[in-house]
Structures are given as C-alpha cells and as structure tokens.
Amino acid sequence: MKPVLVFLCAIVVGITGQNRRIVEEQNLHHIHDACQADPATNADHELLHNLAANIDNPQVGAHMLCESKGVGLQKPNGELDPETIRSKLTVFIDDPAKVDKLIKECAIQKNTPEKTAIYLFMCMDKEGVTYFHEF
C-alpha cells in the first residue's frame, strides 16, 4: 500500500508542476499581448526574436521592460526582484543550484531598466530557459 501511495503522490506533484507551467505560460502570453496592444510598448516580432541585434532599439526595450514588469521580474521602478525571479524559475527548473546560478549570472542591474530587462531575457534564453520569449 505504501508504494502505491508514494506513486500517487508523485503523479499529483507532477500534474501540479505541469499545471503551474501552463498557468505561467498563459500568463506570459497575456502579458505579451497586453504589451503589444499598447503603442508605447508595441514592438515588431522580428525585432523581439533577435534581441541581441536590437539591444539599443527603444521599442524593444520598452516592450521587454513591459513584459518583465508584468511577470514581476522587475519592480515598478525597474529594479530586479530576485525572489520573484527565483519563484518563476523554479516552475521550470527543478535544480536549486541551477536556479541560483541563473540568478547570479542573469539578474544583473544594467544602466537602464530596459537594458536590464533585455539582458535578463537574453541571459536566461542563452541558459536554456526559453519560456520567457518563445512566441
């Protein structure tokens, strides 16, 4: 009986984790759409899919900051929120050491909130965390 209970708990935890991922992805899509609907934060998708080449584009910066704030990765004043970043990363990454590594390497305040957002997304993408900008 005990092995069956452990197995059922593992299934429930797996389903709960998958549900959290789906909710986070849907939330980000909603935030992305809201940022795109605002002329002040709208950016061409081609520019967004090539962030490295568009770091200095003001529309890309405005859009990425809009998304970052919307998800909670950055506070309203543009400062990074490491605890929220950790919370969001743990939805997609099971290894706490990898989460710590990503926060240390990616959550770095740049000279503007917009550049901070762009570099944060680019760094996480480079490290294989693509959920933040797959569309």
C-alpha positions as CSV (number, residue, x, y, z in Angstrom):
1,M,0.0,0.0,0.0
2,K,2.8,2.4,0.9
3,P,4.5,2.2,-2.6
4,V,1.1,2.9,-4.2
5,L,0.7,6.0,-2.0
6,V,4.1,7.2,-2.9
7,F,3.4,6.7,-6.6
8,L,0.1,8.6,-6.4
9,C,1.8,11.5,-4.6
10,A,4.5,11.6,-7.3
11,I,1.8,11.8,-10.0
12,V,-0.1,14.6,-8.2
13,V,3.1,16.6,-7.8
14,G,3.9,16.1,-11.5
15,I,0.5,17.2,-12.5
16,T,0.6,20.2,-10.2
17,G,4.0,21.2,-11.5
18,Q,2.8,20.9,-15.1
19,N,-0.3,23.0,-14.3
20,R,1.9,25.7,-12.8
21,R,3.9,25.7,-16.0
22,I,0.8,26.0,-18.1
23,V,-0.5,28.9,-16.0
24,E,2.8,30.7,-16.1
25,E,3.0,30.3,-19.9
26,Q,-0.6,31.5,-20.3
27,N,0.1,34.5,-18.0
28,L,3.1,35.5,-20.0
29,H,1.2,35.2,-23.3
30,H,-1.5,37.5,-21.8
31,I,1.2,40.0,-20.7
32,H,2.9,39.9,-24.1
33,D,-0.4,40.6,-25.8
34,A,-1.1,43.5,-23.4
35,C,2.3,45.0,-24.1
36,Q,1.8,44.6,-27.8
37,A,-1.6,46.3,-27.6
38,D,-0.1,49.4,-26.1
39,P,1.5,51.6,-28.8
40,A,4.1,52.7,-26.2
41,T,5.3,49.1,-25.7
42,N,4.5,47.5,-29.1
43,A,7.5,46.0,-30.9
44,D,7.8,44.1,-34.2
45,H,8.1,40.4,-33.5
46,E,11.1,40.1,-35.8
47,L,13.0,42.6,-33.5
48,L,11.9,40.7,-30.4
49,H,13.1,37.4,-31.8
50,N,16.6,38.8,-32.3
51,L,17.1,40.7,-29.1
52,A,20.9,40.7,-29.3
53,A,20.8,42.7,-32.5
54,N,18.2,45.1,-31.1
55,I,19.5,45.9,-27.6
56,D,19.5,49.6,-28.4
57,N,16.1,49.7,-30.1
58,P,13.9,51.8,-27.8
59,Q,10.7,49.9,-28.8
60,V,12.3,46.6,-28.0
61,G,13.5,48.0,-24.6
62,A,10.0,49.3,-23.8
63,H,8.4,46.0,-24.7
64,M,10.8,43.8,-22.8
65,L,10.5,46.1,-19.7
66,C,6.7,45.9,-20.0
67,E,6.9,42.1,-20.0
68,S,9.5,41.9,-17.3
69,K,7.4,44.1,-15.0
70,G,4.2,42.3,-16.0
71,V,5.7,39.0,-15.0
72,G,7.1,40.5,-11.8
73,L,10.8,40.0,-12.7
74,Q,11.3,43.8,-12.3
75,K,9.6,46.0,-9.8
76,P,7.6,49.1,-11.0
77,N,10.7,51.2,-10.5
78,G,12.7,48.9,-12.9
79,E,14.8,47.2,-10.2
80,L,15.1,43.4,-10.4
81,D,13.1,41.3,-8.0
82,P,15.4,38.3,-7.3
83,E,12.8,36.5,-5.2
84,T,10.2,36.7,-7.9
85,I,12.8,35.6,-10.5
86,R,13.6,32.6,-8.3
87,S,9.9,31.8,-7.9
88,K,9.3,31.9,-11.7
89,L,12.5,29.9,-12.5
90,T,11.6,27.1,-10.0
91,V,8.4,26.5,-12.0
92,F,10.6,25.4,-14.9
93,I,13.8,24.2,-13.3
94,D,13.9,21.6,-10.6
95,D,17.6,22.0,-9.7
96,P,18.0,24.7,-7.0
97,A,21.7,25.0,-7.8
98,K,20.9,25.9,-11.5
99,V,18.3,28.4,-10.3
100,D,20.9,30.1,-8.1
101,K,23.4,30.1,-10.9
102,L,20.9,31.7,-13.3
103,I,20.1,34.4,-10.8
104,K,23.7,35.1,-10.1
105,E,24.6,35.3,-13.9
106,C,21.4,36.8,-15.3
107,A,19.8,39.0,-12.6
108,I,22.2,41.9,-13.1
109,Q,21.0,45.5,-13.0
110,K,22.2,47.4,-16.1
111,N,22.3,51.2,-16.7
112,T,18.6,51.4,-17.6
113,P,15.6,49.3,-16.7
114,E,15.0,48.5,-20.4
115,K,18.5,47.2,-20.8
116,T,18.2,45.2,-17.6
117,A,15.1,43.5,-19.0
118,I,16.7,42.7,-22.3
119,Y,19.8,41.3,-20.8
120,L,17.8,39.3,-18.3
121,F,15.7,37.6,-21.0
122,M,18.8,37.1,-23.3
123,C,20.8,35.5,-20.5
124,M,18.0,33.1,-19.4
125,D,17.4,32.2,-23.1
126,K,21.2,31.5,-23.5
127,E,21.0,29.2,-20.5
128,G,18.1,27.3,-21.9
129,V,15.2,29.0,-20.1
130,T,13.2,29.9,-23.2
131,Y,9.7,30.1,-21.7
132,F,10.0,33.8,-21.3
133,H,10.2,34.5,-25.0
134,E,9.2,31.7,-27.3
135,F,6.5,33.4,-29.3
